[in-house]
Amino acid sequence: MKRKTIESFFKKAERCSSSQEPSASQVQESPVRDELPVQVPSKQPRIEPFKYERDPGKRLQIDEYPPNQRDEVRRFYISEGPYQPYMDEYPYAEGSSHRRRFQYNWFKKFPWLEYSSTTNRAYCYPCFLFTTKPNGRCGSDTFTVKGFQNWRKVNDGKECAFLRHVGQTMNSAHNFAIGQCDSLKDSTGHIENVIVKRNEKVVEDARLRLKTSIDAVKWLTFQACAFRGHDESSKSKNQGCFLEMIKLLAHYNKEVNGVVLDNAPKNAKYTSHEVQKEILNVFSRKVQTAIRDEIGNGKFCLIVDESRDESKKEQMAIVIRFVDKDGFIRERFLDIVHVKDTAALTLKNSICAVLSNNSLNVQDIRGQGYDGASNMRGEWNGLKALILKECPCAYYVHCMAHQLQLALVAASREVHKIHNFIQDAIFIINVVSASSKRNDELLTEQAEQIAREVELGELESGRGANQIGSLQRPVETRWSSHYNSICSLARLFGATVSVLRSIAKDRSVSVYSRGDASGSLQKLLSFDFVFIMHLMKEIMAITDTLCVALQNKSLDILNALNLVSSTKVLIQKLRDDGWEPLLEKVNSFCQKHEVEVPDMNLRYVDFTQSRNKHDNTTVEHHYRVDIFAVAIDQQLQELNARFSEQSMELFTLAAALDPKNSKKLNIEEICTLVEKFYPADFSVQDRAQLESQLPHYQFDVCNHPELLNSSTLPDLSPRLVKIGKFIIYPMVDRLIRLIMTLPVSTATTERAFSAMKLIKTGLRNRMGDGFLRDYMIVYIEKEIAEKFNSDEIIDLYDLLGNRRSKFKLIEI
């Protein structure tokens, strides 16, 4: 028999080639500190915020994960805490003769308790984390796999099912799981930490090193700066914003300089790209937790919109509108999700996943705010309809800013003269701003014109007055930009004429450019152009106030409708009394800029129609009736069609609670509308309390010195909280908060997409979805993020992974 050697069992390792031998620079000892003991051979993977399902009825069991991943899963669920959704009324147990249901106050008595809204069952949080597989005994998997639903056994004295699950001894399976959970959270007791004793100086250096990285990440995120550089090698003169920020902080602080970069352990510098992302992820999770705490047990509304990012991915922004504990309206950016398509079902599933992961219940939605796209507002299969199936009280409100945009665009297109004017104005601006040379000429002409008018006393001089600017191009999706564009054109009219004349006479430019300049000059110096420019300026000055107000986060639905009503009144007043002042302004402007004014008594000739000898239409009739009156009537018609106060009775309820109408409070009508629109929020007993509280509320609003000057609901609600009246009138306060929760516009989501363009640019178009999401949450909600101190971030960062540097002192 042939003898076997060790080579027959193991393959001999090949020798390293000469090219793989270490160089002298690698063999030479480094002058920096020694590396820390490597306690974890494998790299700790980054925990995504919603990598794991939070709902206990849908999540996987711990033993279903790979063994090397289970501690990571446990750390994630420990950092998030037990899943305890709040519902006004939990559903009854199915298939039970006893009509009993889960109670929210059980969470306070048993903090370890979890509840799944999908299965309507209760679960044990620590047992899910640390109990092994079911042992086969009856009930061993009730609180971990199947879920508990026998509610009649809860309030049963010593036989309470929850108390029996906890057990009477410290050695019970439940108490053992709690001990294991506490041990995992306390990293100072881990075996790898006890092996090596550390002194206070080592821990302080580690915390200072990580604090420096946290401050750099925080500052760069608040300024929407890139973290990484093109070349981050030690020889690079620009290693990127993050490393350069670390250098700057070290330059001004000797203590920081002694623990970072080259003076830090080589395997624990905490400057890698993964560390930067983990720190940002910790910030974003704390921001979301803070938003969830602000909402509390209150109701909220969804504001959703989609847009493409720089890498052509469809991103859906989710904003939550609610009234906080102090009575102020808040609109918070909750999340941004990459969706594969914009089908309503896809959007709905993504929204429900985000709400579930943030411990928000779909049943608490009391409003939906979207644009007018068919996939959003479809009556049968749109996102609005799908959410209404889940929550019938989630009333849909079409974005009012979008409605205003549609109304103004539609009105301008109906009147051909105005439509042609807008196209001509855009063409003139493009011709004048086509090159830097022309723009410089425009600025020079404007400066000379301002100096001349100041010298003649036509303009007042002062600090910040008469600033030089260029022509503004209108943006198709923002009507307020059209108003700014027309104002800039009227202000720079003389300078624009001078530049166009210069281009038309300049033989050095091409024939086409001279032709464009001549045509633009001819249109610009026509009476039609000047008249319509002043007319649109007057109309847009009225609608621009509404446009700006609708983008205010704290605007409530009632004030928005009041602004619409006042806008209609002012436009109607312009139609009735605005002709003579407008014509006087136009004639004065034409005289100043040498524009020929036609005789208003002559017969008007319309070149688009055949000549009719019996047509006695005068020039004045054409401008006053065919343009002035028609343009205003079209604006009023569109506003009336899209902003009808009678479209929702809910607005009547809001008007009834308005402090300005407190003397005419119709208690019976309010109670009827509450029963119709908010049956889930007001039981029969609650409505009876509301009816009895409304007379006292009416008296207080009219007589109390703190409430007497309240003019709007957003102004009234904080005052009720301040003087404690929200405790005396809880049902009235609840109703006011529900009304204020209704959305007005999707302007906050549009601002989120503007922030996305600053963050994910052409040079940063490979940014991952998770990094983009964390970055946007912290950048947009910097008001919340700036309140977090570094110690909080360090503790959570330490909890989420087994770090090489330890950030807590161990006393042995």
Secondary structure, DSSP 4 states (H G I P E B T S, - for coil): -PPP-GGGTSPPPPPPPGGGSPPHHHHSPPSSPPPPP---SSPPPP--TTSS---TTTSPPGGGS-GGGHHHHHHHHHHH-------SSPPBPTT-SS--B--TTHHHH-TTEEEETTTTEEEEHHHHHH--S--SSTTTTIIIII-B--GGGTSSGGG-HHHHHH-SSTTSHHHHHHHHHHHHH-GGGSHHHHHS---HHHHHHHHHHHHHHHHHHHHHHHTT-----S--STT-S---HHHHHHHHHHHT-HHHHTTSGGGS-TT----SHHHHHHHHHHHHHHHHHHHHHHHTT--EEEEEEEEE-TTS-EEEEEEEEEE-TTS-EEEEEEEEEE-S---HHHHHHHHHHHHHHTT--GGGEEEEEE-S-HHHH-TTTSHHHHHHHH-TT-EEEE-HHHHHHHHHHHHHHHSHHHHHHHHHHHHHHHHHTSSHHHHHHHHHHHHHHHHHHHHHTSS---TT-S----PPPPBTTBHHHHHHHHHHHHHTHHHHHHHHHHHHH-TTS-HHHHHHHHHHHHHHTSHHHHHHHHHHHHHHHHHHHHHHHTT-TT--HHHHHHHHHHHHHHHHHHHHH-HHHHHHHHHHHHHHHTPPPPPTTSBP--TTS---TT---BHHHIIIIIIIIHHHHHHHHHHHHHS-GGG-HHHHHHHHH-GGGGGG--HHHHHHHHHHH-TTT--HHHHHHHHHHHHHHHHHHHH-TTTTT--SHHHHHHHHHHTTHHHHSHHHHHHHHHHHHS---SHHHHHHHHHHHHHS-GGGTT--HHHHHHHHHHHHTHHHHTT--HHHHHHHHHHTS--SS--SPPP-
